Amino acid sequence: MSDIADPIQITRGGVARGLGYALVCSGYLVEDDKVLLVHHRGFDKWVPPGGHIEAGDMFHETAAREVKEETGLDVEVLSATPSLLNDDNATALPGPFYVDVEREGFHIPAIVQFYFVRRVDREAPISAQLSEVHEVGWFDAAQIEQIPTFEQVRMLSRYALEHHPDVQSSTMGAINS
């Protein structure tokens, strides 16, 4: 939940106006056929780790920072889009696998970008940030249908369980064996 005023100003013709949207990024981590979710205090529902962009953050950096803050895990953000060009002028950034506008629980509508993430150290322990989340948990496809969450989280969790790059690469390894 957010009570943050619209911090992004767009100036046109000398007049500054608010963007009208909060900018939020979240990360979907999938391991062993389970997706990692947090039980968010504000929403009182299970959601992927995520939060508002901060000054100086790029979108993918926000996703990684929020996963770290809410779960204690360092993650790498995986791009769902191709990296076509990296030169002195343009650098490709990781692209989200899904973007939407969300309203429930936000002071103003939020544009939310969802990224696939991978744990840097699979042995690292999870440590919930109890000021923001009640707990952190792993859920398989059947469990996702039973937990209190948004329908959109169910859909994106199912999608992540099937399309996360680590799932795709382990499936390809099994096919090529």
Z-matrix of the N, CA and C atoms (Angstrom, degrees):
N
C 1 1.443
C 2 1.501 1 108.24
N 3 1.327 2 114.99 1 149.35
C 4 1.434 3 118.26 2 -175.94
C 5 1.510 4 111.38 3 -133.48
N 6 1.327 5 116.14 4 133.02
C 7 1.450 6 120.09 5 169.31
C 8 1.519 7 108.38 6 -114.46
N 9 1.316 8 116.89 7 16.57
C 10 1.450 9 122.74 8 179.37
C 11 1.521 10 108.52 9 -72.45
N 12 1.341 11 116.10 10 129.98
C 13 1.463 12 119.91 11 174.53
C 14 1.520 13 108.36 12 -68.01
N 15 1.301 14 117.13 13 161.72
C 16 1.461 15 122.54 14 -179.77
C 17 1.530 16 109.26 15 -64.48
N 18 1.338 17 118.85 16 103.10
C 19 1.457 18 121.37 17 -173.19
C 20 1.527 19 114.39 18 -84.39
N 21 1.310 20 118.11 19 -13.00
C 22 1.455 21 120.54 20 -175.56
C 23 1.521 22 108.84 21 -94.75
N 24 1.325 23 114.86 22 123.95
C 25 1.455 24 121.08 23 -178.54
C 26 1.524 25 109.74 24 -110.12
N 27 1.313 26 116.13 25 135.96
C 28 1.460 27 122.12 26 175.66
C 29 1.522 28 106.74 27 -114.38
N 30 1.319 29 115.61 28 125.35
C 31 1.455 30 120.20 29 -178.74
C 32 1.516 31 109.64 30 -105.05
N 33 1.326 32 115.03 31 128.13
C 34 1.460 33 121.08 32 177.89
C 35 1.521 34 107.50 33 -143.38
N 36 1.303 35 115.64 34 125.29
C 37 1.464 36 119.55 35 -178.79
C 38 1.512 37 112.16 36 62.16
N 39 1.336 38 117.41 37 31.96
C 40 1.455 39 121.56 38 178.78
C 41 1.519 40 114.85 39 79.09
N 42 1.327 41 117.25 40 2.19
C 43 1.461 42 121.05 41 -179.35
C 44 1.525 43 109.00 42 -110.10
N 45 1.331 44 115.92 43 125.13
C 46 1.465 45 121.00 44 178.39
C 47 1.519 46 109.47 45 -93.88
N 48 1.320 47 115.71 46 132.33
C 49 1.464 48 121.42 47 178.07
C 50 1.523 49 108.90 48 -133.66
N 51 1.298 50 114.74 49 152.89
C 52 1.453 51 119.23 50 176.93
C 53 1.521 52 111.04 51 -69.79
N 54 1.317 53 115.64 52 149.95
C 55 1.457 54 121.15 53 177.59
C 56 1.529 55 110.63 54 -60.62
N 57 1.332 56 115.76 55 -34.77
C 58 1.464 57 119.67 56 -179.77
C 59 1.514 58 113.67 57 92.70
N 60 1.310 59 117.17 58 -0.11
C 61 1.463 60 122.57 59 -179.85
C 62 1.524 61 109.96 60 -139.44
N 63 1.311 62 116.43 61 146.21
C 64 1.454 63 121.12 62 166.72
C 65 1.523 64 106.71 63 -83.83
N 66 1.322 65 117.40 64 150.19
C 67 1.464 66 121.65 65 177.52
C 68 1.519 67 108.26 66 -111.33
N 69 1.339 68 115.60 67 122.00
C 70 1.460 69 122.94 68 -173.69
C 71 1.520 70 108.63 69 -130.88
N 72 1.334 71 116.53 70 144.70
C 73 1.470 72 121.66 71 176.47
C 74 1.521 73 109.16 72 -132.84
N 75 1.326 74 116.15 73 143.89
C 76 1.461 75 122.78 74 -178.88
C 77 1.518 76 110.11 75 -135.08
N 78 1.333 77 115.41 76 157.66
C 79 1.459 78 120.69 77 179.12
C 80 1.513 79 112.49 78 -123.29
N 81 1.330 80 115.50 79 135.44
C 82 1.460 81 122.16 80 175.04
C 83 1.523 82 109.03 81 -105.38
N 84 1.336 83 114.83 82 115.78
C 85 1.465 84 122.93 83 177.99
C 86 1.523 85 107.82 84 -106.81
N 87 1.332 86 116.35 85 126.45
C 88 1.465 87 122.14 86 179.18
C 89 1.524 88 108.70 87 -123.03
N 90 1.323 89 115.45 88 128.06
C 91 1.469 90 122.26 89 175.14
C 92 1.521 91 108.52 90 -143.53
N 93 1.313 92 116.70 91 138.26
C 94 1.462 93 122.18 92 174.65
C 95 1.537 94 112.18 93 50.77
N 96 1.330 95 115.89 94 45.23
C 97 1.467 96 123.01 95 177.53
C 98 1.525 97 113.82 96 61.92
N 99 1.348 98 116.26 97 27.72
C 100 1.462 99 121.23 98 176.47
C 101 1.523 100 109.00 99 -134.91
N 102 1.335 101 114.68 100 148.95
C 103 1.464 102 121.30 101 178.53
C 104 1.531 103 108.31 102 -108.30
N 105 1.332 104 115.86 103 142.92
C 106 1.461 105 122.09 104 -179.40
C 107 1.532 106 109.57 105 -90.77
N 108 1.338 107 116.19 106 124.74
C 109 1.458 108 121.84 107 177.15
C 110 1.519 109 109.42 108 -129.77
N 111 1.336 110 115.60 109 160.09
C 112 1.464 111 121.55 110 175.91
C 113 1.524 112 108.49 111 -117.08
N 114 1.339 113 116.19 112 144.31
C 115 1.464 114 120.10 113 174.83
C 116 1.527 115 106.38 114 -88.78
N 117 1.318 116 115.70 115 99.55
C 118 1.459 117 124.04 116 -172.00
C 119 1.530 118 111.34 117 -72.78
N 120 1.318 119 116.85 118 131.14
C 121 1.466 120 121.06 119 -179.22
C 122 1.531 121 112.03 120 -64.82
N 123 1.318 122 117.29 121 -43.46
C 124 1.463 123 120.67 122 -177.11
C 125 1.512 124 113.33 123 -67.91
N 126 1.326 125 116.54 124 -44.04
C 127 1.464 126 121.02 125 -179.57
C 128 1.524 127 112.14 126 -82.25
N 129 1.338 128 116.83 127 -25.07
C 130 1.465 129 123.71 128 -171.16
C 131 1.525 130 110.40 129 55.22
N 132 1.335 131 114.58 130 41.04
C 133 1.463 132 122.20 131 178.09
C 134 1.522 133 108.35 132 -144.40
N 135 1.324 134 114.89 133 162.34
C 136 1.456 135 121.56 134 175.25
C 137 1.531 136 108.84 135 -81.82
N 138 1.321 137 116.46 136 128.16
C 139 1.462 138 122.97 137 -178.81
C 140 1.529 139 108.44 138 -143.68
N 141 1.332 140 118.13 139 164.49
C 142 1.464 141 118.37 140 174.34
C 143 1.528 142 109.30 141 -71.37
N 144 1.331 143 118.57 142 151.79
C 145 1.462 144 119.51 143 175.64
C 146 1.521 145 109.86 144 -58.57
N 147 1.326 146 116.11 145 137.39
C 148 1.453 147 119.40 146 -179.86
C 149 1.506 148 111.73 147 179.79
N 150 1.331 149 115.41 148 172.93
C 151 1.457 150 119.55 149 179.54
C 152 1.510 151 112.14 150 179.55
N 153 1.320 152 114.22 151 -174.21
C 154 1.459 153 122.35 152 -175.34
C 155 1.522 154 112.78 153 -71.79
N 156 1.317 155 114.49 154 145.18
C 157 1.455 156 121.23 155 173.86
C 158 1.528 157 107.94 156 -68.47
N 159 1.319 158 116.68 157 143.29
C 160 1.461 159 122.01 158 177.76
C 161 1.518 160 109.09 159 -113.80
N 162 1.313 161 115.78 160 159.47
C 163 1.462 162 121.14 161 -179.34
C 164 1.528 163 109.86 162 -52.38
N 165 1.315 164 115.60 163 130.91
C 166 1.459 165 121.31 164 178.34
C 167 1.513 166 114.28 165 89.00
N 168 1.336 167 118.19 166 -12.06
C 169 1.465 168 121.80 167 178.78
C 170 1.522 169 111.04 168 -80.94
N 171 1.307 170 115.79 169 142.74
C 172 1.457 171 120.42 170 164.32
C 173 1.527 172 105.44 171 -90.94
N 174 1.332 173 116.67 172 164.07
C 175 1.460 174 119.87 173 -174.90
C 176 1.527 175 111.81 174 -57.56
N 177 1.326 176 118.10 175 -50.06
C 178 1.465 177 120.29 176 -177.61
C 179 1.531 178 111.59 177 -64.18
N 180 1.331 179 116.70 178 -32.33
C 181 1.472 180 119.94 179 177.32
C 182 1.526 181 110.79 180 -66.29
N 183 1.318 182 116.22 181 -36.21
C 184 1.464 183 120.47 182 176.98
C 185 1.525 184 110.32 183 -62.09
N 186 1.326 185 117.16 184 -44.52
C 187 1.467 186 120.24 185 179.30
C 188 1.531 187 110.50 186 -59.12
N 189 1.338 188 117.24 187 -46.96
C 190 1.468 189 120.82 188 -179.46
C 191 1.532 190 111.30 189 -64.68
N 192 1.323 191 116.94 190 -42.93
C 193 1.470 192 120.87 191 -179.84
C 194 1.517 193 110.95 192 -62.73
N 195 1.328 194 116.87 193 -44.18
C 196 1.464 195 120.15 194 -178.56
C 197 1.527 196 112.55 195 -67.01
N 198 1.321 197 117.75 196 -38.02
C 199 1.467 198 119.74 197 175.54
C 200 1.528 199 108.98 198 -61.12
N 201 1.319 200 117.11 199 -44.36
C 202 1.474 201 121.62 200 179.21
C 203 1.533 202 110.23 201 -61.71
N 204 1.337 203 116.58 202 -47.76
C 205 1.464 204 119.82 203 -177.36
C 206 1.524 205 112.53 204 -62.62
N 207 1.332 206 117.64 205 -39.73
C 208 1.461 207 120.23 206 -173.74
C 209 1.519 208 114.25 207 -89.33
N 210 1.345 209 117.43 208 -22.89
C 211 1.473 210 119.93 209 -175.88
C 212 1.522 211 113.63 210 -122.58
N 213 1.332 212 117.74 211 -13.86
C 214 1.454 213 121.57 212 -175.76
C 215 1.520 214 113.84 213 80.40
N 216 1.326 215 118.08 214 2.97
C 217 1.463 216 121.69 215 -175.89
C 218 1.526 217 111.92 216 -97.39
N 219 1.328 218 116.02 217 133.03
C 220 1.457 219 121.13 218 169.87
C 221 1.519 220 107.37 219 -81.34
N 222 1.339 221 115.97 220 131.63
C 223 1.455 222 120.40 221 -179.05
C 224 1.520 223 110.95 222 -131.09
N 225 1.317 224 113.51 223 157.00
C 226 1.455 225 123.36 224 171.90
C 227 1.529 226 105.92 225 -102.64
N 228 1.327 227 116.55 226 134.26
C 229 1.464 228 120.73 227 177.83
C 230 1.528 229 108.04 228 -87.34
N 231 1.325 230 116.15 229 129.25
C 232 1.463 231 122.50 230 -178.16
C 233 1.522 232 109.30 231 -103.00
N 234 1.296 233 116.92 232 134.52
C 235 1.457 234 120.12 233 -178.08
C 236 1.521 235 111.64 234 -82.25
N 237 1.312 236 115.36 235 137.37
C 238 1.467 237 121.14 236 174.31
C 239 1.525 238 110.52 237 -97.04
N 240 1.321 239 116.13 238 3.28
C 241 1.463 240 121.76 239 179.97
C 242 1.520 241 109.53 240 -123.10
N 243 1.328 242 118.26 241 155.91
C 244 1.464 243 119.93 242 -179.05
C 245 1.522 244 111.87 243 -73.08
N 246 1.324 245 115.06 244 150.09
C 247 1.458 246 121.72 245 173.16
C 248 1.522 247 106.67 246 -97.34
N 249 1.321 248 116.49 247 98.72
C 250 1.456 249 121.03 248 -172.70
C 251 1.522 250 113.39 249 -88.79
N 252 1.330 251 117.30 250 -28.29
C 253 1.455 252 119.66 251 -174.22
C 254 1.516 253 110.51 252 -150.55
N 255 1.298 254 117.15 253 132.70
C 256 1.461 255 123.76 254 169.91
C 257 1.517 256 106.31 255 -137.93
N 258 1.329 257 116.09 256 108.42
C 259 1.458 258 119.76 257 177.24
C 260 1.527 259 109.01 258 -140.54
N 261 1.323 260 117.54 259 -167.34
C 262 1.462 261 120.91 260 -178.13
C 263 1.522 262 112.92 261 -65.46
N 264 1.323 263 117.08 262 -20.49
C 265 1.451 264 121.15 263 -176.45
C 266 1.527 265 113.04 264 -101.45
N 267 1.314 266 118.18 265 -36.51
C 268 1.469 267 121.20 266 -173.06
C 269 1.522 268 110.60 267 -132.54
N 270 1.310 269 115.96 268 130.36
C 271 1.461 270 121.95 269 178.40
C 272 1.520 271 108.63 270 -120.52
N 273 1.304 272 116.54 271 124.28
C 274 1.465 273 120.65 272 177.89
C 275 1.525 274 109.64 273 -68.63
N 276 1.309 275 115.66 274 139.87
C 277 1.462 276 122.33 275 176.38
C 278 1.524 277 108.69 276 -114.02
N 279 1.331 278 117.38 277 155.25
C 280 1.460 279 118.61 278 176.27
C 281 1.528 280 110.61 279 -58.05
N 282 1.315 281 115.78 280 136.21
C 283 1.455 282 120.77 281 179.66
C 284 1.514 283 111.45 282 -101.95
N 285 1.339 284 117.45 283 145.72
C 286 1.466 285 120.91 284 177.69
C 287 1.520 286 111.60 285 -71.11
N 288 1.338 287 115.67 286 158.86
C 289 1.464 288 118.94 287 175.87
C 290 1.528 289 111.36 288 -91.04
N 291 1.340 290 116.12 289 -12.19
C 292 1.459 291 119.45 290 179.89
C 293 1.527 292 108.80 291 -160.16
N 294 1.333 293 116.05 292 145.66
C 295 1.469 294 122.54 293 177.00
C 296 1.523 295 107.42 294 -137.50
N 297 1.334 296 116.47 295 136.60
C 298 1.457 297 119.46 296 175.02
C 299 1.525 298 110.49 297 -146.26
N 300 1.330 299 116.21 298 176.61
C 301 1.458 300 123.24 299 173.15
C 302 1.523 301 106.58 300 -112.42
N 303 1.337 302 116.45 301 125.73
C 304 1.460 303 121.72 302 -178.44
C 305 1.520 304 109.71 303 -115.95
N 306 1.323 305 116.47 304 147.78
C 307 1.447 306 121.14 305 -176.39
C 308 1.528 307 113.42 306 -120.60
N 309 1.325 308 117.42 307 -41.39
C 310 1.464 309 120.30 308 -174.83
C 311 1.526 310 111.08 309 -64.51
N 312 1.331 311 115.63 310 127.38
C 313 1.450 312 121.12 311 176.64
C 314 1.521 313 115.00 312 86.73
N 315 1.319 314 117.74 313 1.42
C 316 1.463 315 121.76 314 -179.63
C 317 1.526 316 110.18 315 -115.02
N 318 1.339 317 116.32 316 143.00
C 319 1.467 318 122.10 317 177.60
C 320 1.527 319 110.03 318 -63.99
N 321 1.323 320 116.87 319 -43.07
C 322 1.457 321 123.61 320 172.97
C 323 1.519 322 106.30 321 -126.37
N 324 1.329 323 119.41 322 157.14
C 325 1.467 324 119.46 323 179.99
C 326 1.528 325 111.37 324 -55.07
N 327 1.312 326 115.74 325 148.22
C 328 1.468 327 121.65 326 -178.12
C 329 1.523 328 110.21 327 -116.39
N 330 1.328 329 115.47 328 129.62
C 331 1.463 330 121.10 329 168.89
C 332 1.521 331 105.29 330 -85.17
N 333 1.327 332 116.34 331 117.62
C 334 1.465 333 120.82 332 -175.01
C 335 1.522 334 109.77 333 -115.26
N 336 1.333 335 114.90 334 128.87
C 337 1.460 336 121.75 335 176.46
C 338 1.527 337 108.07 336 -107.53
N 339 1.332 338 115.80 337 131.79
C 340 1.458 339 121.98 338 -178.16
C 341 1.526 340 109.73 339 -110.97
N 342 1.323 341 114.92 340 127.39
C 343 1.462 342 122.17 341 -177.57
C 344 1.517 343 110.57 342 -117.00
N 345 1.324 344 115.82 343 149.38
C 346 1.456 345 120.79 344 166.04
C 347 1.528 346 106.61 345 -79.92
N 348 1.336 347 116.77 346 138.02
C 349 1.462 348 121.25 347 175.91
C 350 1.520 349 109.55 348 -130.61
N 351 1.329 350 114.70 349 158.36
C 352 1.473 351 121.74 350 178.75
C 353 1.533 352 107.51 351 -129.86
N 354 1.321 353 115.79 352 136.00
C 355 1.458 354 120.68 353 177.70
C 356 1.524 355 109.81 354 -66.83
N 357 1.336 356 116.64 355 132.83
C 358 1.459 357 121.56 356 179.60
C 359 1.522 358 110.02 357 -68.22
N 360 1.334 359 117.00 358 -42.55
C 361 1.463 360 122.63 359 -179.76
C 362 1.526 361 108.35 360 -126.30
N 363 1.333 362 116.46 361 106.98
C 364 1.475 363 120.20 362 -176.50
C 365 1.522 364 113.30 363 -65.31
N 366 1.328 365 116.77 364 -14.82
C 367 1.464 366 120.24 365 178.60
C 368 1.533 367 112.36 366 -91.14
N 369 1.326 368 117.16 367 -8.51
C 370 1.470 369 120.39 368 -178.11
C 371 1.524 370 110.12 369 -64.46
N 372 1.333 371 116.53 370 136.55
C 373 1.467 372 119.41 371 -179.74
C 374 1.533 373 111.60 372 -76.81
N 375 1.314 374 115.05 373 150.71
C 376 1.456 375 120.91 374 174.79
C 377 1.525 376 108.05 375 -83.77
N 378 1.327 377 115.25 376 137.20
C 379 1.457 378 120.99 377 179.87
C 380 1.530 379 108.17 378 -136.59
N 381 1.322 380 116.57 379 101.50
C 382 1.467 381 121.22 380 -176.53
C 383 1.522 382 111.07 381 -66.63
N 384 1.339 383 116.67 382 137.90
C 385 1.462 384 122.60 383 173.11
C 386 1.523 385 106.40 384 -84.99
N 387 1.320 386 116.61 385 95.77
C 388 1.458 387 121.50 386 -170.15
C 389 1.521 388 113.96 387 -67.43
N 390 1.328 389 118.74 388 -14.04
C 391 1.462 390 119.78 389 175.55
C 392 1.523 391 111.28 390 -72.29
N 393 1.345 392 117.39 391 -21.41
C 394 1.464 393 121.33 392 -177.97
C 395 1.532 394 113.00 393 -114.06
N 396 1.320 395 116.71 394 -31.14
C 397 1.461 396 119.94 395 -175.14
C 398 1.525 397 110.25 396 -130.21
N 399 1.334 398 115.42 397 148.00
C 400 1.465 399 120.19 398 175.93
C 401 1.524 400 110.47 399 -73.02
N 402 1.341 401 114.76 400 -42.44
C 403 1.459 402 119.98 401 -178.22
C 404 1.517 403 110.02 402 -165.26
N 405 1.329 404 114.71 403 171.83
C 406 1.462 405 123.11 404 178.11
C 407 1.519 406 106.64 405 -122.88
N 408 1.338 407 117.36 406 139.13
C 409 1.458 408 119.04 407 -179.62
C 410 1.518 409 112.92 408 -149.15
N 411 1.335 410 114.21 409 157.85
C 412 1.469 411 122.78 410 176.27
C 413 1.529 412 108.18 411 -102.43
N 414 1.347 413 116.23 412 136.32
C 415 1.458 414 120.65 413 -176.43
C 416 1.519 415 110.93 414 -135.02
N 417 1.341 416 115.20 415 135.31
C 418 1.469 417 119.10 416 173.83
C 419 1.534 418 108.44 417 -89.50
N 420 1.317 419 116.58 418 178.49
C 421 1.466 420 121.56 419 -174.53
C 422 1.529 421 112.13 420 -58.79
N 423 1.316 422 117.98 421 -40.98
C 424 1.469 423 120.18 422 -179.54
C 425 1.527 424 111.20 423 -68.38
N 426 1.324 425 117.33 424 -40.48
C 427 1.464 426 120.78 425 -179.50
C 428 1.527 427 112.13 426 -66.69
N 429 1.329 428 116.85 427 -33.28
C 430 1.471 429 120.96 428 179.16
C 431 1.525 430 110.37 429 -56.85
N 432 1.318 431 116.50 430 -34.48
C 433 1.468 432 120.76 431 -178.00
C 434 1.528 433 112.30 432 -71.58
N 435 1.328 434 117.87 433 -17.82
C 436 1.461 435 121.75 434 -173.30
C 437 1.525 436 114.39 435 -102.17
N 438 1.330 437 119.02 436 -18.25
C 439 1.468 438 121.30 437 -173.49
C 440 1.532 439 111.31 438 -84.91
N 441 1.339 440 117.27 439 154.95
C 442 1.462 441 119.27 440 175.30
C 443 1.533 442 109.90 441 -73.60
N 444 1.327 443 115.74 442 113.97
C 445 1.457 444 121.64 443 -179.71
C 446 1.520 445 109.44 444 -158.83
N 447 1.311 446 116.18 445 178.88
C 448 1.464 447 121.81 446 175.74
C 449 1.531 448 108.78 447 -82.57
N 450 1.321 449 117.19 448 150.52
C 451 1.465 450 120.69 449 177.62
C 452 1.533 451 110.41 450 -59.38
N 453 1.309 452 116.30 451 -36.29
C 454 1.462 453 121.14 452 179.28
C 455 1.541 454 110.37 453 -62.56
N 456 1.334 455 118.45 454 -37.36
C 457 1.475 456 121.34 455 177.75
C 458 1.532 457 109.41 456 -67.28
N 459 1.321 458 117.88 457 -39.16
C 460 1.466 459 120.02 458 176.26
C 461 1.531 460 110.22 459 -58.98
N 462 1.335 461 115.58 460 -48.23
C 463 1.463 462 120.78 461 -178.29
C 464 1.534 463 110.94 462 -62.50
N 465 1.331 464 117.29 463 -47.12
C 466 1.469 465 120.22 464 -178.53
C 467 1.530 466 111.51 465 -69.00
N 468 1.326 467 117.35 466 -33.60
C 469 1.474 468 119.98 467 176.12
C 470 1.519 469 110.70 468 -64.79
N 471 1.344 470 116.68 469 -45.49
C 472 1.472 471 119.87 470 176.87
C 473 1.529 472 110.12 471 -59.81
N 474 1.330 473 116.42 472 -43.33
C 475 1.461 474 120.68 473 179.58
C 476 1.539 475 110.29 474 -61.93
N 477 1.329 476 116.77 475 -46.04
C 478 1.466 477 120.69 476 -179.92
C 479 1.527 478 111.21 477 -62.36
N 480 1.333 479 117.21 478 -40.38
C 481 1.466 480 120.37 479 179.54
C 482 1.530 481 111.88 480 -62.32
N 483 1.316 482 117.03 481 -27.44
C 484 1.469 483 120.90 482 -179.79
C 485 1.530 484 113.71 483 -96.36
N 486 1.344 485 117.60 484 -28.74
C 487 1.460 486 120.24 485 -168.80
C 488 1.524 487 115.64 486 -119.80
N 489 1.327 488 118.39 487 -1.57
C 490 1.469 489 120.30 488 177.22
C 491 1.525 490 108.42 489 -55.32
N 492 1.324 491 118.99 490 137.54
C 493 1.477 492 120.48 491 -178.53
C 494 1.524 493 114.45 492 -53.75
N 495 1.330 494 118.12 493 -33.42
C 496 1.468 495 119.55 494 178.83
C 497 1.520 496 111.25 495 -70.37
N 498 1.313 497 117.86 496 -32.09
C 499 1.463 498 121.58 497 175.69
C 500 1.524 499 108.97 498 -68.88
N 501 1.333 500 115.80 499 -43.36
C 502 1.455 501 121.19 500 179.73
C 503 1.530 502 110.85 501 -62.38
N 504 1.349 503 117.33 502 -43.46
C 505 1.458 504 119.38 503 -177.96
C 506 1.523 505 111.76 504 -70.89
N 507 1.354 506 118.03 505 -34.92
C 508 1.466 507 118.75 506 178.65
C 509 1.520 508 110.01 507 -72.19
N 510 1.340 509 117.74 508 -32.43
C 511 1.454 510 121.14 509 176.67
C 512 1.527 511 109.55 510 -67.32
N 513 1.327 512 116.54 511 -42.63
C 514 1.464 513 120.09 512 179.82
C 515 1.525 514 110.33 513 -64.55
N 516 1.343 515 116.69 514 -37.58
C 517 1.459 516 119.54 515 177.77
C 518 1.522 517 111.43 516 -62.51
N 519 1.347 518 115.74 517 -39.92
C 520 1.455 519 120.20 518 178.76
C 521 1.529 520 111.21 519 -67.65
N 522 1.326 521 116.17 520 -37.33
C 523 1.471 522 120.58 521 179.94
C 524 1.529 523 110.29 522 -68.19
N 525 1.331 524 116.46 523 -39.10
C 526 1.460 525 121.37 524 -177.02
C 527 1.539 526 113.08 525 -81.32
N 528 1.328 527 117.47 526 -5.03
C 529 1.473 528 119.52 527 -177.68
C 530 1.512 529 111.63 528 -76.49
